[in-house]
Amino acid sequence: MRKKNQNFNVELIDNDGQTQVLIDNKQIGYVIASDRGFSGYFGEQAVINQAKTQDEAIQAVLSSFNLYQ
């Protein structure tokens, strides 16, 4: 992915039902299954609570990273 004319590596690690989202080997957030779909967290802040797919929740976490960096 690209951020402000810079490249960065995205890695997803599935760990006991929680998908960790890493940027350049640093965890920035995670996605977990919830009652109504998936919830995505950037740090400890929920950025999406009712994503229909895991991909949608991951995109919300990555979008938050791109906005705050």
C-alpha positions as a Markdown table, in Angstrom:
| # | Residue | x | y | z |
|---|---|---|---|---|
| 1 | Met | 0.0 | 0.0 | 0.0 |
| 2 | Arg | 1.0 | 3.6 | -0.4 |
| 3 | Lys | 0.9 | 6.3 | 2.2 |
| 4 | Lys | 1.9 | 9.9 | 1.5 |
| 5 | Asn | 4.2 | 8.8 | -1.3 |
| 6 | Gln | 5.7 | 6.1 | 0.9 |
| 7 | Asn | 5.3 | 2.3 | 0.6 |
| 8 | Phe | 4.6 | 0.2 | 3.6 |
| 9 | Asn | 4.1 | -3.6 | 4.2 |
| 10 | Val | 0.8 | -4.9 | 5.5 |
| 11 | Glu | 0.7 | -8.3 | 7.2 |
| 12 | Leu | -2.3 | -10.1 | 8.6 |
| 13 | Ile | -1.9 | -12.7 | 11.4 |
| 14 | Asp | -4.8 | -14.9 | 12.5 |
| 15 | Asn | -4.5 | -15.6 | 16.2 |
| 16 | Asp | -7.3 | -17.5 | 18.0 |
| 17 | Gly | -10.1 | -15.8 | 16.1 |
| 18 | Gln | -8.5 | -12.4 | 16.2 |
| 19 | Thr | -6.8 | -11.1 | 13.0 |
| 20 | Gln | -3.9 | -8.8 | 13.9 |
| 21 | Val | -3.1 | -6.0 | 11.4 |
| 22 | Leu | 0.6 | -5.2 | 11.2 |
| 23 | Ile | 2.2 | -2.4 | 9.3 |
| 24 | Asp | 6.0 | -2.8 | 8.8 |
| 25 | Asn | 6.0 | -5.5 | 11.5 |
| 26 | Lys | 4.2 | -3.3 | 14.1 |
| 27 | Gln | 0.7 | -4.1 | 15.2 |
| 28 | Ile | -1.6 | -1.2 | 14.5 |
| 29 | Gly | -4.9 | -2.9 | 15.2 |
| 30 | Tyr | -7.0 | -6.0 | 15.0 |
| 31 | Val | -10.3 | -7.5 | 13.8 |
| 32 | Ile | -12.5 | -9.8 | 15.7 |
| 33 | Ala | -15.8 | -11.6 | 14.9 |
| 34 | Ser | -18.8 | -10.1 | 16.7 |
| 35 | Asp | -22.5 | -10.9 | 17.1 |
| 36 | Arg | -23.4 | -8.8 | 14.0 |
| 37 | Gly | -20.4 | -9.4 | 11.8 |
| 38 | Phe | -16.9 | -8.1 | 12.4 |
| 39 | Ser | -15.4 | -5.3 | 14.6 |
| 40 | Gly | -12.2 | -3.5 | 13.7 |
| 41 | Tyr | -10.0 | -1.7 | 16.1 |
| 42 | Phe | -7.2 | 0.8 | 15.5 |
| 43 | Gly | -5.1 | 0.6 | 18.6 |
| 44 | Glu | -7.8 | 0.3 | 21.2 |
| 45 | Gln | -10.3 | 2.5 | 19.5 |
| 46 | Ala | -13.2 | 0.8 | 17.6 |
| 47 | Val | -13.3 | 2.1 | 14.0 |
| 48 | Ile | -16.1 | -0.2 | 12.8 |
| 49 | Asn | -18.5 | -2.3 | 14.8 |
| 50 | Gln | -20.8 | -4.0 | 12.3 |
| 51 | Ala | -18.7 | -4.8 | 9.2 |
| 52 | Lys | -20.4 | -7.4 | 7.0 |
| 53 | Thr | -17.1 | -9.0 | 6.0 |
| 54 | Gln | -13.7 | -9.3 | 7.6 |
| 55 | Asp | -12.2 | -7.5 | 4.6 |
| 56 | Glu | -14.4 | -4.5 | 5.2 |
| 57 | Ala | -13.2 | -4.3 | 8.8 |
| 58 | Ile | -9.6 | -4.6 | 7.8 |
| 59 | Gln | -10.1 | -1.8 | 5.2 |
| 60 | Ala | -11.5 | 0.4 | 8.0 |
| 61 | Val | -8.4 | -0.3 | 10.2 |
| 62 | Leu | -6.1 | 0.5 | 7.3 |
| 63 | Ser | -8.0 | 3.7 | 6.5 |
| 64 | Ser | -7.6 | 4.9 | 10.0 |
| 65 | Phe | -3.9 | 4.2 | 9.9 |
| 66 | Asn | -3.6 | 6.2 | 6.7 |
| 67 | Leu | -5.6 | 9.2 | 8.2 |
| 68 | Tyr | -3.6 | 9.4 | 11.5 |
| 69 | Gln | -0.1 | 9.0 | 10.1 |
